[in-house]
């Protein structure tokens, strides 16, 4: 046996035991993913390209007009100020007020219709209409005068919809001034019907529920709320304003199934790897190590531990020489900026250097002293190369990127700077140089899926690459963003 709420049945009595039935709500899982029992849906909502999350919900009014089977009668309009919107990032443990607004149209177009029919002259019961344009489709099969008026709740005439002697089959459009209750006054000599179709919006500050439920959407700015969770929920509440019984105000709420949300302003690093510029490096040979990410945007710091006892060093592209042959365990970590939370990606891999590991023997020194006098030769020390650039930042606007940075705090003097760019394959290529020692450079053109770093140039040569890199968002592929 299947039990269904009385107001949801297609066929029902004109009166039900509870005269005034309270409005109630249901909330769907954001993102359009179906039910997944107690587990969050796999899709991750929000992010730097789409900061908002659409939360669909439905409002029911069991007292909606239901004069014919299958009708979805409109109930009493509700000011949107009676609705509350909250989110939880810990499966309902703590609720916070959500930032956003009610969508002007529902997720299904927000169109409603209701129909009235009868024989002979009569005045219908009150029904709800929302502000806007309503379309009336009227039919009459009698031979006498057929007249239809729309009246407000006080009985004032708002518009004449039809006036003709005999059969009638036509339409009429009428502007509804405000959300509220209305009725039809019909003068007829035969069978008649009136179908009313409306397209609702929430811009007037009201929502209008129906007997079978009217769809609306709340556009939640998860990025503004810094919402990050693997098990989030959304709650829509309604404060009843009608004076039913001894209590003037009551409330009802509905909670969505769990979902995943990541309201970040950047893409966290993911899919980290690194490559060498030489296949079989030898001891003391300088090798370029380049870090590569499948995903990640904004300012990124790559930190290297080469496993040979040398100090940690920062930079996406680092030149390093291993002292001896053998296998070295290299650990590299990519860390983004807080947006609003900071995440890192780490990988560990082995690098093989040609030759065997060294065998260390005791040191035996010779005490032989030459009696021949020697003449000391003094040579000038070569100029040191500049140190690595620090505090690299980027300002990406449309197809223009402006890079800025701070001069190296150590090393030799700087004459100018060279800018490098790398696409997904990881090989950095020079794309330009600054005029003099200016610490600003502009890039225009295709900027997606690209990493940028800066190296200082001076009399002592080119310094190491900048300690940070700037990564642009992924390119749009297949009609969508990744």
Steps between C-alpha positions, in 0.01 A plus 500: 500500500639840401421796724508846343432839654139600431591819317727311257227266381358561155144436620394627839213656689434871493574514873753311708509454878756773573354822367822703499797290389846656552734559210800268488830461308732252335864560397678310224869415487689790336682416179235281342648172629249240614462359848805321642370378835720637780794585273578830333469518121829472303467833319684796660297821493622862486859605430693790344306494170154435644480648850128437548301184570137466391287345775161383365209477740124464482223664699164323547170649609248223577219757492566585135185512288404148385164511335582243231717184499862564402490872567801665660318779673686807624509563873555812705800714406789518748741796543856387438595665830341198671748263335837419658800345322782332693790264431698254709854379426498222763192295409259718695702556816516877458282719277604834347298759309559461125601789275299529179152564370186336374504430128254708296369187335471144618713217368207379288390832358269588792187489282177396672150432377163436655159428350140559602186357341128484562148530363301822521576818689716490814783668690808287565678458833805715566825397328852639496672690219845653491580844362564507128313411184240223516357326193135394517365234260119506506242262348116499499257272312171672596273724291447781750726783618844388619684753720805451725652756740807477723440635852740568786449370854278800585281437197634792294492455122851470355428405142242372253626178341212405268161635392316326217162347427523133406798269470844638585855372456771761551776643716562818696815642666473703818764668717476385861599798719626308805531156654178413675164324495246543219175346373303470174138609452344307213165561328418211267216289365693180431824311565804726545870481595773751580869407500746746658873490417753720678879541492623585847806691611633578843609853416188638669607351831256207512497129429177322413478130591261254338318188609746266324801720574655801326870493412739779597876533525735675740826618344753443777836681474711224654821683410401807703415274794837316460305172503724194471367160601475138394171464685302824472126549540262786420189591699202708389265623771160665492350706781122470486344843544134403524322521835389137518407389848647652816848547346542769238831378357629151432780379279588209279826404330634246254861379461670389181685170456878532550720646226858614442589869468829678441448877507861588419642788298777279357553141387696292751811322372440146375685245290856604589800354315844619395737444211873537429650658191761220463442126477823369654650771718852471638642608835559876535302560179240778529152362432179700458218363718152623401183448703176431309137516619188364333294760689572811698465876459642815650824540688671162549817414695695183415732385781776247417689257722757332276592233754873572488530706814472835319265767642135522392447734207187663349411538133310317228817463291819434694852420374675255729814283484533178700845443650534127434353216299218289640129531579352806672149530644359834387200650675316800352198680645274748316317743730242756389380812675208505744180536295361492770666172601847392391570151366824328396591212271814291560682236296808289573704335225848364439763665280787282378841660442751310285787327681526313827469651841839619630721300734648725766861418621713650779677820402883472484686830463855569381720721719749571220584867475660647194793727561438685182336829550173547319347820381132543588271578212200719579199479270180702520196305623227471234174686556232292668170432322189661652302301753147372439210745454252505791137596562378437146131586453261515204191701409298319232228705328346361181782436252752712692732388780721736697785339692680684778772392739769612744870524414727221625606563861845349441745420222661724243362819344195490271489657153162365381264205531404215268145362508433131430177318416418130504195319366370170632799300372726677747777649283566867584578732209599869518222733383648842570732725697446814700647835406759555767434374849126572503310242708181498292420318175175472300394195298219495245345222294408140584567477872328179609685188619826690538760540775716813523826562683761778497881486514736793567790578261821681591874524421546167675247323279143381549378420848271222608131513416259680733410330825133507398318436175170642378258246348204602284169308489447201272389555142135445407460163332197335348277799565562506873759603750720255682 
